[in-house]
Amino acid sequence: MTDLSKTPVTVITGFLGAGKTTLIRHLMQNPQGKRLAILVNEFGTVGVDGDILKSCADESCPVENIVELANGCICCTVADDFIPTIEALMAMPLRPDHILIETSGLALPKPLLKAFDWPAIRSRITVDGVIALADAEAVAAGRFAPDEAAVQAQREADDSLDHETPLSEVFEDQISCADIVLLSKADLAGEAGLAAARAVIEAEAPRKLPILPMTEGVIDPRIILGLNARAEDDLASRPSHHDGHDDHEHDDFDTVVIDMPEITDPEDLVARIQRLARAQNILRVKGYIAVTGKPMRMLVQAVGERVRHQFDRPWGSLPRQGQLVVIAEHHDIDLTAIRAVLGA
């Protein structure tokens, strides 16, 4: 039985652009009578995801219950950032009934789970479950999936591809640590794609896991909340590539923030981002843009060449200064070329 004195925490992990923020928005809109608190960990100083969630705040999850930790991975800054933040949430006048943690797309979940064993918080919170999101279309296409024939062909063509990429390790660690895997963007993958993605994840998982399709972040909250997994007590069944290491580095990835001028044609910007993804293997682009003649700011979210944009809310008293966060592997970052392609 769940210890009723402990507040349950759900860790939501997944690779860049898998749909974590969209899922949390759905949970905020369907809180099951619970008062929620949310901790958002961004990889970079521009808090796009936290800003999106704050715009959805309501009685069940007021703005003061949504906390951002930017410019630092919480699995690397546990003592400085994560523990004090959890303590602050637990000390609020109205204690949350359930805490949701959205990790950065580059976070390894297991070091975070170890933090729940810290004496300062162990008696007060428990990890109800770890939910891993995987982009069904991407996984079905073979990204971050073990394929011996393909790897062998790459090795024969290029000796530098003798080891797995850091991105594949992140993906595998997130699957290994999960209690449930959600295949996001199921509508784009189709039935064949879902079957292929499911097979990849089943091959990666160290134990049998529920693997469920999801579109636009919509899933019954009763399926993923209230798991009572007590994951902090179950670390041995959640293997990691980094077991035996005290920490891990994100030096393989770079994040740059590009100040963007006001634009006139959103579709031209979309084309530029797609060109950037092709030319420099950019993983993720997100941020806000000012469009001439439009009082509302334009939210931009891109994963590779897939770009989404929408007007989310008025600029109001804020300066009409656009900014885009660009994330790529270290060797792919060329700031001059990025600025040139984006017209910054």
DRENMI-682645 format. One record per residue (C-alpha): x, y, z. Coordinates in nm, 4 decimals. Example, Ala and Ser with C-alpha at 12.3 -4.5 7.8 and 13.67 -1.06 7.14 Angstrom:
<votors>
1.2300|-0.4500|0.7800
1.3670|-0.1060|0.7140
</votors>
This chain:
<votors>
0.0000|0.0000|0.0000
0.1128|0.3565|-0.0656
0.2468|0.5458|0.2347
-0.0150|0.8202|0.2560
0.2331|1.0545|0.4252
0.4440|1.0627|0.1088
0.3651|1.2793|-0.1918
0.3841|1.0810|-0.5176
0.6121|1.2069|-0.7947
0.5897|1.1066|-1.1599
0.9069|1.1484|-1.3652
0.8321|1.2126|-1.7342
1.1319|1.1504|-1.9525
1.1921|1.1139|-2.3239
1.4131|1.2301|-2.6028
1.4057|1.5813|-2.7449
1.0681|1.6619|-2.8967
0.8984|1.3401|-2.7884
0.5973|1.5311|-2.6544
0.6589|1.5597|-2.2791
0.5164|1.9109|-2.2471
0.2080|1.8172|-2.4505
0.1434|1.5218|-2.2189
0.1771|1.7383|-1.9087
-0.0691|1.9911|-2.0518
-0.3188|1.7069|-2.0913
-0.2611|1.5977|-1.7316
-0.3125|1.9566|-1.6134
-0.6458|1.9647|-1.7943
-0.7447|1.6299|-1.6418
-0.6059|1.6379|-1.2856
-0.8450|1.3756|-1.1429
-0.9309|1.6058|-0.8534
-0.5656|1.6428|-0.7517
-0.3679|1.9589|-0.6874
-0.0603|1.9312|-0.9085
0.2859|2.0819|-0.8982
0.5231|2.0710|-1.1928
0.9008|2.0920|-1.2132
1.0325|2.1617|-1.5633
1.3991|2.1107|-1.6434
1.5071|2.2886|-1.9617
1.8383|2.2339|-2.1416
1.9190|2.5992|-2.2033
1.8346|2.9346|-2.0509
1.5179|3.0144|-2.2496
1.2290|2.8499|-2.0646
0.9961|2.7684|-2.3534
0.8345|2.4564|-2.2032
0.7782|2.6171|-1.8650
0.6229|2.9196|-2.0312
0.3841|2.6963|-2.2277
0.2722|2.5181|-1.9102
0.2282|2.8407|-1.7137
-0.0130|2.9603|-1.9797
-0.2325|2.6576|-1.8892
-0.2275|2.7198|-1.5129
-0.5583|2.6914|-1.3241
-0.6931|2.6098|-0.9770
-0.5602|2.2545|-0.9913
-0.2128|2.3734|-1.0879
-0.1601|2.7461|-1.0224
0.1337|2.9367|-1.1674
0.3231|2.9283|-0.8386
0.3182|2.5467|-0.8545
0.5082|2.5445|-1.1857
0.8833|2.5712|-1.1290
1.1519|2.5938|-1.3971
1.5104|2.4780|-1.3602
1.6990|2.6060|-1.6623
2.0588|2.5904|-1.7791
2.1474|2.2775|-1.5891
2.0434|1.9133|-1.5960
1.8794|1.8196|-1.2641
2.0418|1.4777|-1.2705
2.3774|1.6613|-1.2536
2.2852|1.9388|-1.0083
2.0870|1.7446|-0.7489
2.2196|1.9130|-0.4346
2.2206|2.2661|-0.5746
1.8884|2.2689|-0.7605
1.6669|1.9631|-0.7355
1.6585|1.9000|-0.3602
1.5934|2.2666|-0.2642
1.3209|2.2914|-0.5285
1.1407|1.9812|-0.4023
1.1692|2.1089|-0.0454
1.0188|2.4425|-0.1532
0.7249|2.2699|-0.3249
0.6610|2.0580|-0.0154
0.6679|2.3688|0.2043
0.3949|2.5504|0.0104
0.0867|2.6528|0.2122
-0.1229|2.4139|0.0032
0.0892|2.1008|-0.0353
0.0549|1.9427|-0.3805
-0.1163|1.6060|-0.4082
0.1082|1.4950|-0.6942
0.4296|1.6326|-0.8471
0.5158|1.5956|-1.2152
0.8801|1.6289|-1.3217
0.9549|1.6970|-1.6881
1.3213|1.6165|-1.7425
1.5244|1.7706|-2.0201
1.5477|1.5619|-2.3346
1.9120|1.4899|-2.2541
1.8608|1.3763|-1.8955
1.9394|1.0293|-1.7702
1.6601|0.9314|-1.5312
1.8498|0.6938|-1.3026
2.0742|0.9567|-1.1351
1.7572|1.1547|-1.0653
1.5922|0.8521|-0.9042
1.8940|0.8133|-0.6770
1.8298|1.1658|-0.5490
1.5024|1.0501|-0.3950
1.7089|0.8555|-0.1436
1.8432|1.1787|0.0051
1.7492|1.1996|0.3751
1.6051|1.5500|0.3325
1.3241|1.4239|0.1107
1.3094|1.0445|0.1306
1.0507|1.0416|0.4102
0.8297|1.2912|0.2290
0.8086|1.1872|-0.1368
0.8134|0.8707|-0.3442
0.8557|0.8051|-0.7161
0.5098|0.6897|-0.8217
0.6455|0.5991|-1.1659
0.8778|0.6825|-1.4536
0.7029|0.7482|-1.7841
0.9229|0.7383|-2.0945
0.7995|0.8968|-2.4162
0.9368|0.7747|-2.7474
0.8570|0.9312|-3.0849
0.6934|0.6347|-3.2588
0.7654|0.7595|-3.6093
1.1339|0.8230|-3.5339
1.1860|0.4901|-3.3576
1.0115|0.3046|-3.6398
1.2479|0.4753|-3.8845
1.5441|0.3215|-3.7009
1.6764|0.6182|-3.5087
1.8411|0.5126|-3.1796
1.7556|0.1510|-3.2523
2.0090|-0.1359|-3.2590
2.0422|-0.2725|-3.6120
2.3451|-0.4954|-3.6480
2.3412|-0.5019|-4.0279
2.3195|-0.1234|-4.0547
2.5873|-0.0714|-3.7904
2.8174|-0.3155|-3.9678
2.7685|-0.1336|-4.2983
2.8498|0.1980|-4.1299
3.1588|0.0534|-3.9683
3.2862|-0.0730|-4.3017
3.2332|0.2715|-4.4545
3.3694|0.4814|-4.1687
3.5934|0.3677|-3.8823
3.4811|0.6677|-3.6743
3.1392|0.5001|-3.6272
3.2845|0.2204|-3.4184
3.0831|0.3162|-3.1084
2.7206|0.3946|-3.0383
2.6304|0.7614|-3.0372
2.5618|0.9394|-2.7077
2.2033|0.9902|-2.8237
2.1431|0.6176|-2.8435
2.2666|0.5762|-2.4868
2.0269|0.8437|-2.3649
1.7397|0.6709|-2.5441
1.8278|0.3279|-2.4057
1.8705|0.4551|-2.0498
1.5312|0.6231|-2.0605
1.3636|0.3011|-2.1772
1.5520|0.0932|-1.9191
1.4371|0.3143|-1.6347
1.0696|0.3336|-1.7347
0.7619|0.1798|-1.5784
0.5502|0.2624|-1.8851
0.6553|0.3651|-2.2368
0.4258|0.5909|-2.4390
0.4679|0.5872|-2.8165
0.3938|0.9478|-2.9013
0.2786|1.0805|-3.2405
0.1088|0.7472|-3.3061
-0.1044|0.9069|-3.5782
0.2069|0.9886|-3.7809
0.3596|0.6428|-3.7385
0.0534|0.4401|-3.8439
-0.0109|0.0792|-3.7466
0.2988|-0.0566|-3.9188
0.5167|0.2114|-3.7624
0.3746|0.1447|-3.4172
0.4450|-0.2258|-3.4531
0.8028|-0.1553|-3.5617
0.8601|0.0933|-3.2770
0.7129|-0.1497|-3.0250
0.9517|-0.4233|-3.1421
1.2532|-0.1932|-3.1028
1.1546|-0.0910|-2.7508
1.0763|-0.4482|-2.6446
1.4261|-0.5439|-2.7592
1.5798|-0.2579|-2.5565
1.3773|-0.2995|-2.2367
1.5415|-0.4989|-1.9566
1.2001|-0.6296|-1.8479
0.8490|-0.6480|-1.9890
0.6929|-0.3013|-2.0006
0.3508|-0.1657|-2.0975
0.3949|0.0123|-2.4326
0.0991|0.2317|-2.5275
0.0294|0.4519|-2.8316
-0.0502|0.8202|-2.7763
-0.1463|1.1081|-3.0053
-0.1277|1.4775|-2.9081
-0.0503|1.3869|-2.5469
-0.3943|1.2350|-2.4847
-0.4050|0.9326|-2.2570
-0.6186|0.8369|-1.9573
-0.4353|0.9798|-1.6524
-0.5443|0.6777|-1.4485
-0.3100|0.4647|-1.6593
0.0068|0.6583|-1.5806
-0.0639|0.8144|-1.2385
-0.1031|0.6087|-0.9230
0.1402|0.3335|-1.0262
0.2914|0.3129|-0.6766
0.6154|0.1906|-0.8350
0.8382|0.3256|-0.5555
1.1083|0.3426|-0.8184
1.3661|0.4799|-0.5744
1.3623|0.1363|-0.4076
1.3840|-0.0520|-0.7375
1.7048|0.0803|-0.8944
1.8626|-0.2604|-0.9503
1.6030|-0.3525|-1.2140
1.6698|-0.0295|-1.4048
2.0163|-0.0701|-1.5619
2.2024|0.2261|-1.7073
2.5013|0.2744|-1.9343
2.6371|0.4960|-1.6572
2.6086|0.2515|-1.3669
2.9248|0.2741|-1.1618
2.9882|0.6370|-1.2603
2.9256|0.9210|-1.0193
2.8061|1.1590|-1.2875
2.7686|1.2044|-1.6593
2.8570|1.4804|-1.8954
2.6575|1.6727|-2.1533
2.9682|1.7881|-2.3354
2.8473|1.5940|-2.6397
2.5686|1.8512|-2.6805
2.5650|2.2261|-2.7264
2.2834|2.4721|-2.6845
2.2916|2.8168|-2.8399
2.0340|3.0953|-2.8115
1.9813|3.3030|-3.1251
1.8242|3.6492|-3.1022
1.5865|3.6749|-3.3970
1.4660|3.9904|-3.5743
1.0985|4.0395|-3.6528
0.9981|3.8347|-3.9573
0.7315|3.8789|-4.2246
0.6912|3.5242|-4.3568
0.6584|3.2329|-4.1095
0.6809|2.9744|-4.3887
1.0168|3.1131|-4.4945
1.1425|3.0633|-4.1386
1.0101|2.7064|-4.1418
1.2039|2.6400|-4.4622
1.5195|2.7867|-4.3053
1.4886|2.5654|-3.9976
1.4393|2.2600|-4.2191
1.7477|2.3555|-4.4207
1.9423|2.3972|-4.0975
1.8369|2.0510|-3.9796
1.9569|1.8960|-4.3052
2.2817|2.0881|-4.3315
2.3974|2.0733|-3.9689
2.2075|1.7806|-3.8189
2.0294|2.0086|-3.5718
1.8316|1.8070|-3.3157
1.5925|2.0636|-3.1777
1.4814|2.4235|-3.2310
1.2314|2.5984|-3.0062
1.1427|2.9529|-2.9109
0.9317|3.2576|-2.9888
0.9261|3.4848|-3.2936
0.7752|3.8283|-3.3593
0.5836|3.8456|-3.6883
0.5187|4.1815|-3.8543
0.1584|4.2939|-3.8150
0.0760|4.0223|-3.5595
0.0148|4.1232|-3.1953
0.0676|3.7649|-3.0779
0.4012|3.5938|-3.0502
0.4638|3.2846|-3.2624
0.5726|2.9687|-3.0819
0.8135|2.7544|-3.2853
0.8862|2.3886|-3.2039
1.1056|2.1798|-3.4322
1.2421|1.8268|-3.4099
1.4805|1.7725|-3.6976
1.2979|1.8774|-4.0147
0.9529|1.8545|-3.8553
0.8528|2.2106|-3.7664
0.5386|2.3271|-3.5900
0.4385|2.6858|-3.5277
0.1390|2.8656|-3.3831
0.0467|3.2003|-3.2315
0.0130|3.1382|-2.8592
-0.0483|3.4702|-2.6808
-0.0018|3.8481|-2.7114
0.3384|4.0017|-2.6513
0.1699|4.2492|-2.4171
0.4243|4.4686|-2.2398
0.7134|4.2373|-2.3284
0.9609|4.3563|-2.5949
0.8949|4.2018|-2.9358
1.2287|4.0211|-2.9313
1.2341|3.6762|-3.0838
1.4668|3.4033|-2.9577
1.5318|3.0501|-3.0761
1.7095|2.7787|-2.8781
1.9123|2.5490|-3.1059
2.0371|2.2138|-2.9720
2.2801|1.9872|-3.1559
2.5651|1.7498|-3.0913
2.8842|1.9349|-3.0119
3.0585|1.8699|-3.3411
2.7561|1.9943|-3.5401
2.7346|2.3429|-3.3857
2.8544|2.6193|-3.6168
2.7187|2.9428|-3.4722
2.8080|3.1553|-3.7741
2.6358|2.9156|-4.0133
2.3282|2.8895|-3.7885
2.2891|3.2661|-3.7751
2.3326|3.2908|-4.1520
2.0686|3.0252|-4.2277
1.8157|3.1684|-3.9797
1.8736|3.5246|-4.0988
1.9723|3.6400|-3.7499
</votors>
